[in-house]
Amino acid sequence: MQGERGVEKRKARCIMATDTEWQRIAGRARKAGLPISRYAV
């Protein structure tokens, strides 16, 4: 789906993870200098 300027719009998504998994993802995202959502993508 594209917006007004021909750029695809982002939509909210949901993932499920344990607290341990989420901490691991968050730490790796932080090391990469990215927000968690950008790291996951």
Contacts in CASP RR format, 6 or more apart in sequence:
PFRMAT RR
TARGET T0000
AUTHOR 0000-0000-0000
METHOD contacts of the structure
MODEL  1
MQGERGVEKRKARCIMATDTEWQRIAGRARKAGLPISRYAV
1 8 0 8 1.000
1 9 0 8 1.000
2 8 0 8 1.000
2 9 0 8 1.000
3 9 0 8 1.000
15 40 0 8 1.000
17 25 0 8 1.000
25 36 0 8 1.000
25 39 0 8 1.000
25 40 0 8 1.000
26 36 0 8 1.000
28 39 0 8 1.000
29 35 0 8 1.000
29 36 0 8 1.000
29 38 0 8 1.000
29 39 0 8 1.000
29 40 0 8 1.000
32 39 0 8 1.000
END
